[in-house]
Amino acid sequence: MTTMEPNLESSDLQENDLPEEYAKRAERNRQKALLLKKSKVVTHPYAKVENSEASVGKVVKLQGQRVIDSGAGFLIEENDELENELIKLVDIPAPIVSDLPICEECKKEFKDSFMLQKFDYPVCNICRDNDGKHSLITRTEAKAEYLLKDCDLDKREPTLKYIVRKNPHNPRWGEMKLYLQLQIEKRALEVWGSEENLMTEREVRDEKREGSKIKKFNKKIKQLRMEVRSSLYDKTQKGSHVHKFGPESYDEDEDTYTRTCTTCGYENTYEKM
């Protein structure tokens, strides 16, 4: 009598009825099949699926098998978890990331501009105002008007950018360094703290400058007076009469000294340096 071996592929045979070795092998194969099913990507040249936004995530049948249109040119075997994740990815649009600068004036994006290249200031060429808000100032004017030093322009961070141009008054003179006036004003506020402090310091310096000019002028006037009076005094000495002066007197209002001849009454007025 011939003994029939059990058919392991028969549907009538339950998994519990299998020998232990076959049961373990079947379980391993089943786990591999599940992993393969989750990661398997099927591409089929004869799949008639429209590549459009409406068909993304749609379940279609291909050769009797249900597959999902990924919308990226390939099909994925149907799986509830994968289908839900695909629908979520399709429904949520990707954020738009832009690295373009935004103009400070019109608040629009732009690719490149003169102000951005030369001064690292985000303003497009359309909004650039050469004669007004975005005017340029020379290095000499910036130091005189805003009371800045060389270290404020060259060493204080961030270092201010500038462009070099030939002197329009005389091309043989040295080249001019032109700065953006907006950035110079900002740097002056950083140095002096506020606009009021800058104005106060400017007034103090103007007063000192005017006082120095007045002192120089008065000194020159005194020198001229001394030269004139000394020449007159020398002429009186050339005659036969010799003056005999008495004690000198001081005039505080005129800041002068006067001596009177005791013989002829001649008055000699002079200043002392």
Phi, psi and omega in degrees: 000130184275132180270125181272127176283148180291137177276111185288341183270357182292140180287340181285342182271121179280159182295328181290337181278351181285152173298159185300319181295317179290326180294318179294319180295319179296321180293320178296317179296322179295319178295319177298320180296321179295315178297320179294323180294323180289327186257353186285135177243125184252123172246128183227123184291343184257010179286121182264082180233128180290133179269086182215170180295328182291333184267354180294127179083004183278141179269124179233166179254134179225110181055043176079004181244135181278125179230163181246133176282117181282343183080003181242018176096008177215163183249149181237135177300143186295134175205134186300315182294315179296323180295318180295319179294322179295318179296321179297317180295325180287320183290327183265110181289149179289141179294145180272118181252125181232134179258008182286142177290157180248131182294136179291339184265301184268352179061030178248155178284148176212158185275312185203158179200166178295316182294324180289320181290312189276324187237002181056040181242120187284084174222130181285166182294331181291321183271359182292130181241095186293323186267355183237254188296327184251036179286162181253158182220142180285163180296319180297315179295322180297320180289323182284317185281322184252008174055048180257152177257171179299322180294331178292330181269327189256327188250332180291134182274141355281145181295132182285137177274156181209166174241153183252130179225153176289148180292122182290338181283323179204114182295342179280347177284172181294156180289151181264144172258121182252129180248159174282123187297326178301318180288328176294317178298318178296320179294322178297322177292326177293323183284313187262352175091318180201166179292327179295318178296322179294317179295320180296314179296324179294319179295319179298318181291325178294319179295317178297321180294318179293320178297322178294322178295319180295318179297318178296320179295314180296324180295320178294321178297318179297320179297319178296319179296318180297319180295318181292312183291326178292325177292321177295320179296324179292325179294323179293334181283343184282340181283184180284334181279135176246119182289144172239102186274145175273196181294147181277151177239150185248133177254110183293323181296318182264351183055048181228162177243145181228136174235142182243134179288129182286346183264307185252353179081010179293135180254129177248112181254133183208169178240154178249132181277000000 
